[in-house]
Amino acid sequence: MYVSPKADGLESVRGSEDLTIVVQPYKAPPPELYKTGVEVLLLEYERPLPNVKSTGQYWYARWAHQMAKECGVSPYDIVFHDRFRNITESAKHNVFVVKHGEIITSPDTTVLCGVTRKIVLEFVHSSGLSLVQRDPSFFLFMDADEIFVNTC
């Protein structure tokens, strides 16, 4: 099950002026995307309260998707960077960059620290993999050996 704000253009199941909750079955990405990768749009945006799940970044990402569509581009997701061009997160995902066997992800102070992220970080630690929590630079993101995400 996946719960998302109404910014996805879905009809609310239950809602009010203050809160809208949408519940829908989770749809995994098609298997070929795990092999071919996806196109993303990079956009400057800094969450005012990074540790608070709110709909602000969804509306901003929805607007960006619409602008991209009008320009003939259809990105899989919007990846946010801060004013220093450090990658923070995407509209719906935490971002992990892998370079030379090291996993780099933003520190907990700059992103939403959801349950799934916590599980990924615990798995990385317990597996003995190298983990660094710092905002990956734009250049590192573009030169990554691989990038993976988890839902927020």
PyMOL commands that set and color helices and strands:
alter all, ss='L'
color gray80, all
select helices_A, chain A and resi 6-8+31-36+56-70+115-126+138-142
alter helices_A, ss='H'
color red, helices_A
select strands_A, chain A and resi 2-4+14-15+20-24+40-44+77-81+87-90+93-99+102-105+130-133+146-151
alter strands_A, ss='S'
color yellow, strands_A
deselect
rebuild
show_as cartoon
